[in-house]
Each structure stands twice: as structure tokens, then as C-alpha cells.
Amino acid sequence: MRTITKINMTRRLMIRKGTEIKLKNWDPDYIAAEYNQEHAQNLLIDLMNQMSDLQYKLFADKGKAVLIVLQGIDTSGKDSTIRHVMGAFNPQSCGAISFKTPDNEEVSHDYLWRAHKNIPAKGQIVVFNRSYYEDVIEVSVHKLLSKSTCHKRYKQINEFERYLVENDVQIVKLFLHISKDEQKKRLHERLNDPTKQWKFSDSDILERRHWDRYIQAHENVLSKCSTKWAPWYIIPANAKWFRNFAVAYIIVSILKSMNLRFPKPKTNLSNIIVD
């Protein structure tokens, strides 16, 4: 892969519309040549400060909202990314939603209903830990829907995201990319670390057996649902420190591109005297 520079990191990790993705061509161990771990971690502090400042401006602006979608195979680091990167955001105007197996109420509605009701209000940021993309990934892996139905859903999701963007919801879609060997390593860590054993379940082993199907399902999503209005970004995630740095870098770049502004005061402050 080409070197990711400070200038083109966001563009390099972005999937352009119409690109056919094969994840074997994206190195999950990749680290940009000009960033060592110490350097990147120092820069991450500055990026997180910028995230906080930009969130404050977003809240004051009240004209736009931000939806951050985190997807990735089990153990790819979605929870950790929320903890170590999204922790920069003020929880008063930021929330995180985890998408589990649909409950009875959710099943009784269309598959996008549970996502739509959690879209952030203007001035707010919401992080989806997994998302409506599970309704084309999980069902595809376990063959719960036909291929033709999944193809319809790709188009529906693209139009759903277009609708959101046209109504001032900025969407940031991040795919955390790890290798099968890295997943094995992290599952062993869960088994051997008493502080992580609570995370382990039998399904971790069962789902790992479907690794190739999950890769194909994610490739389909990345290829078919990366659009001009809501592109996907592939984050090399074997190295956790670089994952965190790249995620923060992209979020800051996108927030800056939104041209957020502080609103003008409602009264003429030049006439105000504080005794």
C-alpha cells in the first residue's frame, strides 16, 4: 500500500464509489511510515482536543448532526475505539448505541426503524456500535435472506443515507479491519485475562468458523454502500494505537469540513454592562 501522508490520510483510507473491495488487498497491519507509536499517541491527544472543540461548535451551531458508524468483525475493537477515541466528546451531546439481535418490538417494524429512531438531533453526535448494516451482514452470513433481498437492501441503505445527508446528518462510516490471526490472539486474551473473560461467549468460537463468509459480507457492504454522500473508510486495526489515531484523524478532518459556526448573539452585546 502507498504511504499515508498527513495530507492524504483521509483520502487514502476512503473507498471511492464503485470500487470493488477485496480485503486481502488491504493490510490490517499497515502503519503510516511517518508515524511511530509515540508520535501518533502525542498527536492523538491534540486530535482529541480538537474533537472536543469541534463538538462544542457543532452543539452551538445547531444546524447539523453527526452519525458515526463503527463496523468490524468480532474483536476488531469497536468498544475500545469508543472508549479511547470517542471519550473526547462531551456525553451531554453525544451518545453511543449498540445494535444487538433485534427484540420483539424491533422485529415488528421494518429493519431500518430501530436505526432511524436513534439518528442524532441537530447539534448532537451519535455513535453506532454496529448498525443497520447488520441487516445485510449477519443475514447474509447465516443465509437468512435471499441474495436478491440483500441487493435490494444495499440500495435502500444507500437511499436512507442520502436522505439523512440531505437533511443535515453527516455520516462517518468506519470499518475496523483486523486479520484472522489477530482475532485469534484477542480471543486468547479474553480467555486468559480475568478482566476480559466476561466478554467471552460460545458464539465467539461459533462465529469465527464463518470468517470467510463474514469477510465476503463486509466486502459486499464496502463495495456497494460506499457513496459520494456517505463513503466508507477502512481502518487498519491490528495495531490499536494506529487504529485510534486514524479514527480520530478522520473524524477531525470531517468535522472541520462541515464549516461549523458559532451563532451570532441574540442581543447587541455592546450595550450590555455587567455591574
N, C-alpha and C positions, 0 to 999 in steps of 0.2 A: 504493500500500500504506500501511497505517496505520503511524504511528511505533512503532518497537520501543523500549519503555522498559526501564529497569533491572529493573522489577518483572515485566514480562510478556514479555521476550525469548524465553524458553524456550517459553512457551505460544504465542507468535505464530508461531514457526518450526515448531511441531509440526503434523503433519497428523492431524486427528481421524478416527477410524474412520468409514468410509462417505463420506468426502469425495472427490468426483470431481476429480482434479487435471488442469489444463491448464497446462503450464509457461510458456506465453506470458503467463499472468496473474501470474507470479512474476518480479519484476525481478532479474536476476542482478547488476545494478549497484547494487542497493539498499545504502544505508549508513544506519544509525540516526541520526536527526538530532542526538542529544545526544552522539555520539561522533565527534570528529575523529581523524585518524590518530595524532597524538602522544598524545592522551589514551588512546586504545584500546591503544596499544602499551605505555604505562605500566601500564595496568590488566592487560594480558596477563601482565606479569611477576608481579604479585600472584596472578593466577589460576593460573599455572603452579606457584607456590609452594604454593598450596592443593591443586593436583592431587597434588603430591609428598607433602604431609602426609596427604591422604586415602588415597592409595595405601598409605602406611605403616600406617595404621589398618586398611585392608582386609586387608593381609597379616597383621597381628596378630590381627584378628577371626577369620579363617579360616572364616567362616560363609557367605560369598558369593563369587561370581566376577563379572567384568565382561567382556563381549564388545562391542567397538566395531567396527561395520561401516561401512566407507567405500566409497561407490559414487559414480560420476560418469563422464561421457563422457571420452574421451581428452583429456589436458592439463588436466583440471579441478583438479589439484593434490593428488591423493591422497598421492603420495610426499612432496611439500613439507609437507603438513599433518602427516604422521607425523614428519618431521624437526623442524619448528618448534614443534609443539604437544605431540605425544606424547613428545618428548625430555625433558619434565618428569618422566616416570616412570622409576623405578629399573629398569634392564634385568634385575635379578635376579628380579623378579617380574612382568615384562611382556615380551611377545613380539609380533612382527608376522609375519603370514602373507600371502604374495602368492598369489593364485589365478590361475594361468596355464591354458593349454589342458590338459585332463586327460591324464595319462600312461596307459600301458597298464594299470597296476595300478588306477588310479582309475576308468577306463572299465569295468573288470570288476566294479565294485561299483555299488550304487545311487548316484544323483547327490549325495545328502547325506552319504555316507560320509566323503569327504575333509574335509568341514566338521566333522562330529561328532568325528572323532578329534583335531581341533585346538581343541576347546572348552576354555577355561581351567579349571584346577582351582580349588577354593576358595582364596581369598586371592590369586589371580592375575588379571592383566589381559591380554587378547589383542586385538590389532588385526587385523582382516581387511582387507587391501588388495584390493578387490573381494571377492567372496564367493560363496556358494551362489546368490545372485541372478543370477549369470552364466548359470545353467542355465535361466533363463526370459528373460533379456535377449538374450544372444548367439544362442541357438537361435531366438528369435522374429525377430530382425533378419534372420537368414540362412535363415529358414524351414526349419529342420532338424527341427522338431516341429510337429505339428498344433496348431491353436488349442485344441482340446478337451484335449489333453495339457498344454498350458501352463496352462489354467484349473485342472486337477487339481493342478498343481504349486504354484500360488498357495495353494490350500487346504492342501496338505501342508506348505509352508513355514510358514504361519501356525500349524499344529498343532505343528510342530517347535519353533518359537519359544515357543509356550505351554508345551510340555514343559520346555524349558530354564529358563524363568522360574519355573515351579512347582518346579523343582529348584535354585533359588537362583542362577541365572545372570542377572544384569542385562544387558539388551541395549540398546545405544545405536546407532541407525541414522542415519547422516548422509549425505545426498545433496548433493554439491558441484555447484552449479548455475552453469554458465557459458553465455555466448552463443556463437553460431556465429562472430561476428566476433572474439570474444576467443580462441576456439580457433585461428582463422586467424593472429592476432597471435602466439600462443605457438608455433605450428608454424614461423612465420618466424623466431622467436627461436632455435629449435632448429637451423634450417638455417644461421643466420648466426653463432651463438656457438660457437666451437671447444670450449668446455667443456660444451656441451649437445648437440653433434652426435651423440654416441654414443647418445643417446636416440632419434634419428630412425630410422624404418624405412619401407619402402614401404607397409606396412599402414596407417600413419597417414593417407596420402592416400586409400587404397582405402576405409578405414572412414569417412572424412569424407563420402564420397559417399552414405553411408547415414544422414546426420544425421537426417533426418525420421523414419526408422524407429527410430533409437535414442531419439529424443525420445518417440515413441509407446510404445516398450517400457518406458522409465523411468516414463512416466505410468501405465501399467498396474500396474507394481510399487508405485508410491507410492499409487495409489488402492486397490488390492486387498490390499495387505500392510501397511497401517498399522493397527495394532490397539491396543486399550487396554493390552495387556501388552507390546507392542513397537512403539511408534509411530515413524514416520519424521520426520526433521527436514530441511527444505530450507534449505541454507546458501547465501545469495547469495555467489558465489565469484569474480566478476570482479575485485574488489578483494582482493588476497591478504591484506592486513593485517586487513581486516574479517572475512574467512573464518576466519583464525586466532583472532581474538578471539571470534567467535561459537561456534566449535567448543569452545574452552576454557571459555567461559561455560556452555554446555550440559553439558559433562562434569562440571564442578564442581557445578552445580545437581543433577545426578542422583546423583553420589556423596554429596552432603550429604543427599539424600532417603533414602538407604539406612540411615540410623541406625546407622552403624558404631560399634563399641565396642571399647575395649581390654579384653582378658580379665583377669579377676582373677588375682592371683598364686597360684601353686600351693601356696605355703607362707606361714605367718604371718610377714611381714617385720618385725613389731615385735620379734621375738625374735632377729633377726639382728644380729650385731656383727661389723664388719669391723675387724680389727686393723691 
